[in-house]
Amino acid sequence: MVLKSPDIPSFLVETAFISTPEEERKLKTATYQRQLAGAMLRGIKGYFASYRPATFIAKGQVHTVRSGETLSEIAQDYGVSLASLRSANDLQGNTIRVGAELQIPAPGSQQVADLR
């Protein structure tokens, strides 16, 4: 049921058959477990690099600017364009103040998640 639910991100992984003695031995080793985890992470990142499921930001979401942040980084973190972030906050340039509250617009349908 979980795999069919669109509001719960999930995936099914079949790593090996424990009924096969050699595969069972490999599954018990930390090295093989790390290799499997790395392969799953690469697969997830690859998926999100090419497709981002519909994501809706709640209306009225606000970001409070912290020291060292830039407007372009904030836009990237929320998956919105720099132009739409400027427009939503009536900004003419890239200057922002620490403590300022920025309105975050809904992301465009073509935005891709940042996978750091």
C-alpha positions as CSV (number, residue, x, y, z in Angstrom):
1,M,0.0,0.0,0.0
2,V,2.8,2.4,0.8
3,L,4.4,2.0,-2.6
4,K,1.1,3.0,-4.3
5,S,0.5,6.1,-2.1
6,P,1.5,9.3,-4.1
7,D,1.9,11.4,-0.9
8,I,4.6,9.1,0.6
9,P,7.9,8.9,-1.2
10,S,9.0,5.3,-1.2
11,F,10.7,2.7,-3.3
12,L,11.2,-1.1,-3.1
13,V,14.7,-2.6,-3.2
14,E,15.5,-6.2,-3.9
15,T,19.1,-6.6,-3.1
16,A,19.7,-10.4,-3.2
17,F,18.1,-13.7,-2.5
18,I,18.9,-14.8,1.1
19,S,18.1,-18.4,0.0
20,T,21.4,-18.3,-2.0
21,P,24.3,-18.8,0.5
22,E,26.8,-16.7,-1.3
23,E,24.4,-13.7,-1.6
24,E,23.4,-14.1,2.1
25,R,27.1,-14.0,3.1
26,K,27.7,-10.8,1.1
27,L,24.6,-9.2,2.6
28,K,26.0,-9.6,6.1
29,T,29.2,-7.6,5.3
30,A,29.5,-3.9,6.0
31,T,31.4,-3.4,2.7
32,Y,28.6,-4.9,0.6
33,Q,26.0,-3.0,2.6
34,R,27.8,0.3,1.9
35,Q,28.0,-0.6,-1.8
36,L,24.3,-1.3,-1.9
37,A,23.5,2.0,0.0
38,G,25.8,3.9,-2.4
39,A,24.0,2.4,-5.4
40,M,20.6,3.2,-4.0
41,L,21.7,6.8,-3.3
42,R,23.0,7.2,-6.9
43,G,19.7,5.8,-8.2
44,I,17.6,8.3,-6.1
45,K,19.8,11.2,-7.2
46,G,19.6,10.2,-10.8
47,Y,15.8,10.0,-10.6
48,F,15.5,13.4,-9.0
49,A,18.0,14.9,-11.5
50,S,15.6,14.0,-14.3
51,Y,12.2,14.2,-12.7
52,R,10.8,16.1,-9.7
53,P,7.4,15.1,-8.5
54,A,4.9,17.9,-8.1
55,T,5.8,19.8,-5.0
56,F,3.6,22.5,-3.5
57,I,4.9,25.1,-1.2
58,A,2.3,26.2,1.3
59,K,0.9,29.6,0.6
60,G,2.6,32.3,2.7
61,Q,5.9,30.4,3.3
62,V,8.5,32.9,4.6
63,H,12.3,32.6,4.8
64,T,14.2,34.7,7.4
65,V,17.6,35.7,5.9
66,R,20.6,34.4,8.0
67,S,24.1,35.8,7.9
68,G,26.1,34.7,4.9
69,E,23.1,33.8,2.7
70,T,22.7,35.1,-0.8
71,L,19.5,35.7,-2.7
72,S,20.5,33.2,-5.4
73,E,21.3,30.5,-2.8
74,I,17.9,31.0,-1.1
75,A,16.2,30.7,-4.5
76,Q,18.1,27.5,-5.3
77,D,17.3,26.0,-1.9
78,Y,13.5,26.6,-2.4
79,G,13.6,25.5,-6.1
80,V,12.4,28.9,-7.4
81,S,13.9,31.2,-9.9
82,L,15.9,34.2,-8.8
83,A,13.5,36.5,-10.8
84,S,10.4,35.1,-9.2
85,L,11.9,35.5,-5.7
86,R,12.8,39.1,-6.5
87,S,9.4,39.8,-7.9
88,A,7.6,38.2,-4.9
89,N,9.5,40.5,-2.6
90,D,9.7,43.7,-4.7
91,L,13.5,43.6,-4.8
92,Q,15.4,45.5,-7.6
93,G,18.8,43.8,-7.0
94,N,20.4,41.1,-5.1
95,T,21.0,43.0,-1.8
96,I,19.2,41.5,1.3
97,R,19.5,42.2,5.0
98,V,20.1,39.6,7.7
99,G,16.8,39.1,9.5
100,A,14.7,40.2,6.5
101,E,11.7,38.0,5.8
102,L,11.3,36.9,2.2
103,Q,8.0,35.6,0.7
104,I,8.7,32.3,-1.1
105,P,6.8,31.9,-4.3
106,A,5.5,28.5,-5.6
107,P,8.2,26.7,-7.6
108,G,7.9,26.4,-11.4
109,S,7.0,23.0,-12.8
110,Q,10.4,22.7,-14.4
111,Q,12.5,23.3,-11.3
112,V,14.7,20.4,-10.3
113,A,15.6,19.5,-6.7
114,D,19.1,20.4,-5.5
115,L,20.8,17.1,-4.5
116,R,23.8,18.0,-2.3
